[in-house]
Amino acid sequence: MIFFEIFWTFLKIGIFTFGGGAAMVALIQNEVTVSHQWLTQKEFTDILAVSQMTPGPIGINTATYTGYTAIFNAGHPAWVAVVGSLIATLAVIILPVILMILTVKMLQRFQTNRYVQSVMTVLRLTVVGIIASAALVLVNADSFGVPALSLHFVASIVIFMIVFVLSIKKFNPVYLMLGAGFAGMLLYGWF
Amino acid sequence: MIKYCDLFWSFFKIGTFTIGGGYAMIPLMERELVDRQQWLSRQDFLDQVALSQSLPGILAVNMAAGVGYRIRGVRGSVAAIVGNIIMPVIFILSLAVLYRLFRHNAAVEHFFMGVRPAAVALIAAPVFKLAKSAQIGWMSCWIPILCALLIWLWGVNPIFIILASVALGLATGWLNKKTDAQ
């Protein structure tokens, strides 16, 4: 039953996400392209690109879109896929929300708790690695083109480096993504 | 009395007009909730930000859940969350449908060929900023590097890394407690 599988998968993703949307990307990627193979790497990268260009939290956008595409790929009609995407979205937020409400209600001194502090110290280190792994997995032939030294490959490396530097310099990601997209249309459309 | 629809509307604006995820929403939330509506003191807001970052989940949704609950209980929290995500969900679903229809169009294909490496760069960039704010030095940099390699090369599920981190954190907390007691 795909609805149950989607719910259970995104329930896990939600409760194990520490460190925001980028860390969630690594978890979603592992579950949907490796464990379940609901999506190809290429589809996942496209979903990620769209999630970064549209309003809203990246985790919500990616969960909603992945839920839709996974159900659609399994051969169900579009309306079933819409229901599936809403189930994925609900699943990804439900446990963290319950935990947040309980914490605000009961633990006045949550931040100063010894165990919370030492767990956070370790997580701050490992989450950096988890986010780095998401980026590393995405550096593949689907995103960067083959063979090496083709126009697609060279242009992808250049686009990657420009966007990387400008993003560190706090350029608006929407303009960066739109710029990269139009650069692609010009380069690959004309040559 | 703050109404549910006021909460919904404030988070609706924040969710609909921020692109770039949770971290981009924090300054907007501060302006709307602390300065304009004055529903929370700045200290309460900052506490909520720290809490939202410490607990699992999506940062923006955690913020909506915590702020909504502080102001109007469980129903307030539901109103804030739904307000925060309703437009993004509608928007992304429309795009999912459109992408299915047009993905074999040449211009769309070229657009995505350009955008894919940029999407990867946007994931890679925060790694260095986070590494700096986590104060990772030469002594501790092997931990994130090992985690990245385990997931990337050996296909370890990131969930196991998280579970191991929590276990290690609890163990060090317990050991520190013992040494403090002595």
Interface residues (C-beta under 8 A of the other chain):
Chain A: K12 G14 I15 F16 T17 F18 G19 G20 G21 A22 A23 M24 V25 A26 L27 N30 E31 V34 S35 T45 D46 L48 A49 V50 S51 Q52 M53 T54 P55 G56 P57 I58 G59 I60 N61 T64 Y65 Y68 T69 F72 A78 A81 V82 S85 L86 T89 V92 I93 L95 P96 V97 L99 M100 I101 T103 V104 K105 F110 Q111 R114 Y115 V116 Q117 S118 V119 M120 T121 V122 L123 R124 L125 T126 V127 V128 G129 I130 I131 A132 S133 A134 A135 L136 V137 L138 V139 D142 S143 F144 G145 H152 A155 S156 I157 I159 F160 M161 V163 F164 S167 I168 N172 P173 V174 L176 M177 G179 A180 G181 F182 A183 G184 M185 L187 Y188 G189
Chain B: G15 T16 F17 T18 I19 G20 G21 G22 Y23 M25 D47 Q48 A50 L51 S52 Q53 S54 L55 P56 G57 I58 L59 A60 V61 N62 A65 G66 Y69 R70 V74 S77 I81 N84 I85 M87 P88 V89 F91 I92 L93 L95 A96 V97 Y99 R100 R103 A106 A107 E109 H110 F111 F112 M113 G114 V115 R116 P117 A118 A119 V120 A121 L122 I123 A124 A125 P126 V127 F128 K129 L130 A131 A134 I136 S140 I143 P144 I145 L146 C147 A148 L149 L150 I151 W152 G155 N157 P158 I159 I161 I162 L163 A164 S165 V166 L168 G169 L170 T172 G173 W174 N176 K177
